Amino acid sequence: WRHLTDLSEKVPDLVEQFGPITASFMGDYVAFGTDGGVVVVGDYLGRTKAVLRSQATATYGSVSALAFSEDLLAIVAGFSQGHVVVWDWAKGTTVSVSRPAQPTDSPETIGHPSGTAIASVGFIGKSKHRYFSSSASGHVLYHHIVRRIITTMSTVWLAAPESGPSILFEVASLPCGTYECPLDDVGLVAVLTSTHVTVLKTHHGVEQQFRLSYQQQQQSNVAGILKHKFSKRPYAGSIAWLPALKHKRPATATDPAESEYALPMLAFSWGSDIHVLSIQPDYEVAANGEAMNSMLSRVRFEREAEWTAIEDVALCRWIDAETLVYMTQSQRIFVLEIEQLQETEISKSPPSYIAGQPWTTLATGIEAEPSYAQAMSVYKRR
């Protein structure tokens, strides 16, 4: 914790030098974005490693989202006017710029609406040339930087706003884990809205792998017949991937310590309900039961656990393969043990003590819970 405390003491100096902080991302390095369109990369000792800005980014609005690539060599930033920029931050060079769609553009133009903030960004797997971006208006894009004789950008839709009052809560890509897993090569991206959770593969073409509709059921007894009706859509939600993990099983009197391998899992919340899905690679199988080839045909999802919190869940994140941490609407923080389905409250902050990003409400006018996606990181020093 000393490193985080030292870093916190440096933040006022960053604000004085570069302006108020509007986005952050914490990994092996930490990145801050400001309301002047500046991205500052530093370490946990408070030392500045890079300052990323230009005359162009000064016109893109505030930095609204940030993420590092798996190898930490690239950083992607989203801006409040709808731009998305990728940098090689160590060299200070711009790799790509995705500009928003203007009202005068043709209907076939793919881009976030101009003037709508980018709510989240993230690299996909180990690549620093494939990434997603989502805007507060409900648009989700997949970007692929293609390097040949000249560098080009391929951009396709992953999701667009649905009809009716639907809210985009969060988008997340499956991160790499601690061992080589076949699912790492699929490029899975999960999209959570107030009406659906959808998982798509992005490598070798975009294809839907899983989709679940929101159905909060209320029982009513009419003429002796048990019926269900659906209540209003949730106004808070979060989604989090657990990557493939290799870990040591503790030794016992009869069994030595062994390595165990956990496949990825997906946790998401709708309102106060938390759902956990296990994920399995699915291969084409011949009549004799053997896999026909090494290519995945599909990804299979199965319900692993469900839990109802005391109030709406605003953010959930994995600590390890057995434990989730989640924060409720009133900023109470709980740890949930998945196997035992046992929760423990570990923190209770004063209301509005933790700052969220209200981009969705500003873009849609719907009173949605602010996004806390960049307000909490599971910190584990290597």
URVENMO-V797332 format. One record per pair of residues at least 24 apart in sequence whose C-alpha atoms are under 6 Angstrom apart, sorted by sequence separation. I is the first residue (numbers start at 1). GAP is how many residues later the second one is. If there is no record, write none. Layout:
i/gap
I/GAP
I/GAP
This chain:
i/gap
37/24
169/24
241/24
278/24
37/25
168/25
241/25
277/25
36/26
37/26
167/26
240/26
277/26
278/26
35/27
167/27
240/27
277/27
34/28
166/28
239/28
276/28
34/29
239/29
276/29
33/30
82/30
138/30
238/30
238/31
275/31
82/32
237/32
274/32
81/33
82/33
237/33
274/33
81/34
82/34
237/34
273/34
81/35
82/35
236/35
273/35
10/36
81/36
82/36
272/36
7/37
80/37
234/37
272/37
7/38
79/38
80/38
7/39
79/39
194/39
272/39
78/40
194/40
272/40
3/41
23/41
25/41
271/41
272/41
23/42
25/42
271/42
124/49
125/50
125/51
69/54
65/55
67/55
70/56
69/59
124/63
177/66
174/67
176/67
177/67
178/67
169/68
170/68
175/68
177/68
178/68
237/77
238/77
240/77
236/78
238/78
235/133
236/133
136/223
136/224
137/226
136/227
